Amino acid sequence: MNKILIIDDEQSYRVTIKYILEKSIQGCKVLSASSGMEGVKIAKNELPDTILLDVVMPEMDGFEVCEVLKSSEKTKSIPIILASAFQKDTDSRVRGLESGADVFLSKPFDPTELAAQVSSMLRIRNAEKVIKKSNKELDAFAHTVAHDLRNPLGSIVGFANILRENYQNMSGDEVQEFLTHVTDSGNKTLQILDSLLLLTNVRKEDAPSEKLNMGEIIDEAIVSLSIIIDQNNAKIVVPPSWPSSYGYIPWVEEIWVNYINNAIKYGGDPPEISLGFDIISSKETKDDMVRYWVRDNGLGITTEDQKLLFQQFERLNQAKIEGHGLGLSIVRRITEKLGGTVGIESELGKGSLFYFTLPMLDKL
């Protein structure tokens, strides 16, 4: 049974919407809340399949409710339909996009449009549920595609529609601001798609094992991150020489890019990052391993969160940090394909050290 949650402080609207939905959508269960706080509580307890959320409410408005729900691990994937007089209120539509809304409806409702929009959100939600039931890893993959791509694509469509409808009445600066939102969201979408394609290739392909010049690989990784390094005034310390290992150059460079990029995002202000290595001798075999690592000066990660880091598509809920959750999954898969392991050492208040191991070719 599909569950739909209505959050609206006006009882007449709640009654009307409940009647329309129960008449139009067979077998649905309609829940209702008369305030934002009550709505958040019900959403976390009931986990509805879709939420119809009014914007104008006392104490906690719809934008605030949307932000709370989208920031919660339990409710962030629930589609939210934001309701207000959007046709005449560009600012509200912009804020709605920024708060994470999926669809907009203008009051007063057209019953046919209301039922169609809710049904569309339910179909998306139900499709996600069917795929999660079929395979755990495919579940994680589908969730990433559905959730992480929906946000930037929704932003692109939303800001583009506002531009199309209102550009004649907008100043040049406003147009540039909206175009910047579209461009940034487009770039984020491309980054997610690139990561998904890389992960797919890593799963399917057997890469050749070759001698690595780790110094050159790290130099290339740092060059590719030069913009974010400069923007964050990051300092990176690199040892003068590196031991040789076996691996596949493009994949190993991807590991360094992910680790260094995370160290910048999660590091201190400014980020101070050290790269290094240890030699791990094996008593059971003649093959030694090299443990390569990246150390940051960030806040550190709790033991509980450390357990989630390298699982498929997991995200840490750290404030003001954006990420699509694919990087460490890719690092783990690459390293395992190359015969190594990954891990983390971290303590709250003392930063984090992320590492990966590869077979050693020769000693320094």
N, C-alpha and C positions, 0 to 999 in steps of 0.2 A: 504494500500500500504506500503510495506517494504521500509524503507529509509536506504541507505548505504552511509557512508561518507568516502571518500578517502582523506587522508592527505599525500601529497607527493610534494616535491619542483620541481620534474621533470615533465614537461608537457607531455612528450611522454608516461611516465608511467601512468599518470592520464587518458589520452585518451585511451590507450590500455586496462587498467583495466575497465574503464567505458564501453567500447565496449564488453568485455568478459562477464561482469556481466549482462548487459542489454540483451544480447543474450541468456545467460544461465538461468537467474532467471526471470521468468515471472512476470510482473507487479511491478517491483522494481523501485525506484527513486534513482538515484545515484547523490550524492552531492560531491563537491570537494573543497579542500583548498590547496593553494600553500605554506603554511607556518604553523608552529606549532601554533602560536598565532591566526591566522585566523581559524585554525581547532578547537581550543578550543572554540572560539566565536560561530562558526556555531554549534558545538556539543551542547552547552548550549541553543541555540535558537531553533534548529530543533529537538533535542533529537532523533538522528538516532537509528536504531535498531542494527546496527553493524558498527564498525569503522575499516578500514584498514589503518594502520599507519606505515609510513616509519620511519626507525631509523635515518638515516643520513640526517639531514637537518641543515641549518645554523641558527644561533641565538638561536633557541629552538629545541633541537633534540627530537626524538621520545620517549625516556625514560622520559624526562621532561614533555612532553605532556601527556604521560600515567599517570604519578604521579599526575599531576594537575586534570585530568579527574576522576581518582579513588578517589581523596580526596574531590571531590565536591558531595554534596547530590543529585544534579540533574542528574549527569552523571555517578556516580560510578557503577551502575548496567549495563551499556552498555558494551557488549562484545567487546574486543579490540583484533584485529589480528595484531601482530607486524611483520613487514617485513624487512628482511636484509639478509646478507649472513650467516645465522645461522649455517649451516652445518659445516663451518670451523671456527666459532667464538664462542667458549665456554663462554668467558667472557660476550659477549653481551647477550647470552641466560640466563646466571645467573642474569645479571642486569635487563633483561626483566621480569623474574619471580619476582624479588624483587620490580619492579615498578608496578606490578599488571596486566601484560598482560595475556590474556586467551589462545591464540593460537599463534604459530610461523609459518611463511612462509618464505622460502628461495628464494631470487632473484637469477637468473631470474625466473619468475613465470612459472609453468606449468598450462595452462588454465584450465584443468580438476580439478587439485588439488585446484586451487584458487576458482573455482565455488563451489566445494564440501565443502571447509572450511567455506566459507561465508554462504552457505545454511544451514550448521549445526548450526552456530551461530544464524541465523535467526529463525530456528526451536525452539531453546532453548528460545530465546527472545519471540517468539509468544506464546509458551506454558505458559510462565509466565504471559503474558497479558490476556490469556483466563481465567486462574485461578483467577486473580485479579478482573476481571469483575464479577465473580460468587459469591464471598463472601468476605467481607472486612477483616474479621479476618483470613480466609484462605489465603487471599492475603498476609497479613503480615507474616503468617507462611511460605508460599511458598517462599516469598522473602528472608526470613532469611535462609532457607535451600539452595536456589539457590545461593545466594550471599556469605553467610558466609562460607558455606562448599566448594564452588568453589575455593576460594583463597587457603586454606591449602591443599586441594586435588590437585590443580594445581601445587602447590609448590612441593608436594611429587612426582608427576609424572615427573615434569620437572627436578628436581635434580636427581631422579633415572635414567632417560634417559641419562643425561649427564654422570653419573657414569658408566652406562652400555657401553656407546660408547667410553669413554675416560679414564677409570680407569687405563689402562696399562701405560698411559703417565703422570699420576698424582702422586704427592708425597704423602707420608703417611699422612702428615698434611692436604693436600687438600682433600683427601678422608674422613678423620675424620670430617673436616668442613662441607662437603656436607652431610655426614651421620647425623650430628647434626641438619642440616636444616630439613632433612627428619623426624627425631625423634620429633623435636619441632612441626612441622606441624601435625604429627600424633597425638601427645598429644592434640593439639588444636582442632583437629577434634573430638577426643573422648570427650573432655569437652563440645563441642557444642552439640553432640549427647546426652550426659547425661542430659544436660539442657533441650533439646527438649523432651526427654522421661519423665523427671520430670514434665514439664509443661503439657504434655498430661495426666499424671496420676492425677495431681491436678485437671484438668478440669473434669475428669470422676469419681473420687472416692470421697466418703464421709468418712472423717477421723474420728476416735473416739476422743471424747473430754475427756481429762484426766488432772489430776493435774500435773503441771509442776514444776520441780525443776530448776528454771532459772539459778542459779549459775552453776550447773553441765552442763546444755546445753551450756552455754557460754564457759565454760572450754573446752568442746569438740570442739566447733567451733574454738577456738584459737589454739588448738592442730592441727587441720586439716589445719590451715593456717600458721603453724610454719615456713615453708620454706620461704614463701613470707615475713613474718614478719622479719625474720633474714636478708634476702637479702636487705630489705629496711631500716633496723635499726629502725623499727617502735616501738613507745612507746604506750602502751595501759593501760589506767587507768580504773579500775573496782571498783564499790562500794562494801563495805564489805558484804552487804546482799540485798536480792531482795524480793519483794512481790510475792505471789503465784498467778498463773493465770491458766485458762483452755486453752487447746490447744492440738496439736498433736506433740510429741517430734521431730520426723524426719523433719517435715515441719518447725517448729520453729527454729531448728538448721540451716536449710537452709537459713532462713531469716537473722540470725546473720552472717552467712558466707558471704552472698552477701553484706550486709551493711559494714562489717568490711573490706572485700576485696576491695570494692570501696573506702572506706576511706583511705586505704593504697595507691591505685593507684592515687587517685585524691587529696591526702593530700599534706602537705608541705614536705620539705626536711631537716631533716627526718620527717616522719609523726608522729604527736602527736594526739592520738585518745582517746576520753573519752566515756565511756558507762554509761548510767544512766536511770532513770525512773521518771515519775510523776504519781500521782494518779488523775484521772479525775472523779469527782463526778457528777452524773446525777440527775437533779432536776425532770425529767420526770419519771424515773424508779428507783427502789431500787438498781439496778446493777451498781456498779462502774466499771470503766475501768482503766487499767494500760497503760500508754504511755511509751513504751521502745524506747530508742534512741541511736544513734551513732553520735558523733560530731567529725569533722576533722578540720585540720588547713590549708586547701587548699585555692585556689583562690576564691572560691564561685561560684555561678551559677546565671545567669541573670534570671529575672522574666519570660522572654519569654521562656527560655529553661526549667525552672521549670515546665511549663505547659505540656511539652512533656515527662517528665521523666518516668512516670508510664504508658504511653500509650503503646500499643502493639508493642514491638520490636523497639522502637525508640532509636536512638543513638545520643549522643552529639558529635559534631565535635570538640573535643579538641585535640590539637597537642600532638604527642608523647604518646597518650593513646590508648591502644588497648583493645577492648572488643567486645563481640558478641551480646550485646544488649538485652540478654534474662533475665538477673538477676532481674531487677526491675519489669519486667512483671510477673515473677514468684513470687516475693515478694507480689505484689498486689493481685494476684490470691489466694495465700495461705492465706493471711490475711483476705480477704473477705470471703473465705470458713470457716474461724474460727470465723467469726462474728466481725471482727475488721476493721480498716481503716489504710491507709498509708499516708505519707506526708513528706514535706520537709520545712525547714526554712533556708534561705541562704541570704547572702548579699555579694556582690563583695568585696574581700579583707578581709573578716572576716570568711571564712570557711562556712561549711554547717552542718546542723543537719538533719539526716534522722530518721524518727520514724515510729512505727507501734503500734497499740493498740490491746489489748486482754481483755476478761472479767476477772475481778479480783475475786480471790477465797477468800482471807482474807487479812486483813490489817496487817502491821508490828506491 
